[in-house]
Amino acid sequence: MAGPVEYRNVLQKGSHIHGFRLNWDHNNSIIHKGQLPLAIPLEPEPSYDEVLAFVGKAFRNSNIEWALPPPWVGMLF
């Protein structure tokens, strides 16, 4: 794994991301087994709009702002 040792196998309580490149193990291919042991916390806690912008950029979706927030979004943040 290429990610920081201090985040390996740590249960993250807030918003976090399991980066593909950070979890890739060329020798073991744990990603193919559904195991992502490294998560990097997102600090400060992002808003719904910030998460939406991040996902839009990550998936190269230029019109993701059209996605309406679900009615329960206020309970997440």
C-alpha positions as CSV (number, residue, x, y, z in Angstrom):
1,M,0.0,0.0,0.0
2,A,1.1,3.5,-0.8
3,G,-0.9,5.4,1.8
4,P,0.2,6.8,5.2
5,V,0.9,4.1,7.8
6,E,-1.1,6.0,10.5
7,Y,-4.3,5.5,8.6
8,R,-4.0,1.8,7.9
9,N,-6.8,-0.4,9.4
10,V,-8.1,2.6,11.4
11,L,-11.9,2.9,11.7
12,Q,-12.8,6.3,10.5
13,K,-15.9,7.9,12.2
14,G,-16.4,10.9,9.9
15,S,-16.4,11.4,6.2
16,H,-13.4,9.7,4.5
17,I,-12.2,8.3,1.2
18,H,-10.8,5.0,0.3
19,G,-8.5,6.0,-2.5
20,F,-7.8,3.3,-5.1
21,R,-4.1,4.2,-5.5
22,L,-3.7,4.4,-1.7
23,N,-5.1,0.9,-1.2
24,W,-3.5,-0.8,-4.2
25,D,-1.2,-3.7,-3.3
26,H,0.6,-4.9,-6.4
27,N,1.6,-8.2,-4.8
28,N,-1.7,-9.2,-3.2
29,S,-4.4,-7.3,-5.1
30,I,-6.6,-6.9,-2.0
31,I,-8.9,-4.5,-3.8
32,H,-10.1,-7.4,-5.9
33,K,-11.1,-9.1,-2.6
34,G,-13.2,-6.2,-1.5
35,Q,-10.8,-5.1,1.2
36,L,-9.9,-1.4,1.5
37,P,-7.8,-1.1,4.7
38,L,-6.8,2.5,4.2
39,A,-9.1,5.5,4.5
40,I,-8.1,9.1,4.7
41,P,-10.4,11.4,6.7
42,L,-11.9,14.4,5.1
43,E,-11.3,17.4,7.3
44,P,-13.1,19.6,7.9
45,E,-16.3,17.7,7.5
46,P,-17.6,18.5,3.9
47,S,-21.0,19.9,3.1
48,Y,-23.3,18.1,0.7
49,D,-22.4,20.5,-2.1
50,E,-18.7,19.9,-1.4
51,V,-19.1,16.2,-1.6
52,L,-21.2,16.5,-4.8
53,A,-18.4,18.7,-6.4
54,F,-15.8,16.1,-5.3
55,V,-17.7,13.2,-6.8
56,G,-18.4,15.2,-10.0
57,K,-14.7,15.9,-10.4
58,A,-13.6,12.3,-9.5
59,F,-16.1,10.8,-12.0
60,R,-15.7,13.6,-14.6
61,N,-19.4,14.4,-14.5
62,S,-19.7,18.0,-15.7
63,N,-23.4,18.4,-14.7
64,I,-23.5,16.7,-11.3
65,E,-24.9,19.8,-9.7
66,W,-28.3,18.7,-11.2
67,A,-28.4,15.9,-8.6
68,L,-30.9,16.9,-6.0
69,P,-30.1,16.2,-2.4
70,P,-32.1,13.4,-0.8
71,P,-34.6,14.4,1.9
72,W,-32.5,13.0,4.7
73,V,-29.3,14.8,3.7
74,G,-29.6,17.1,6.7
75,M,-29.2,14.2,9.1
76,L,-25.8,13.3,7.6
77,F,-23.9,16.6,8.3
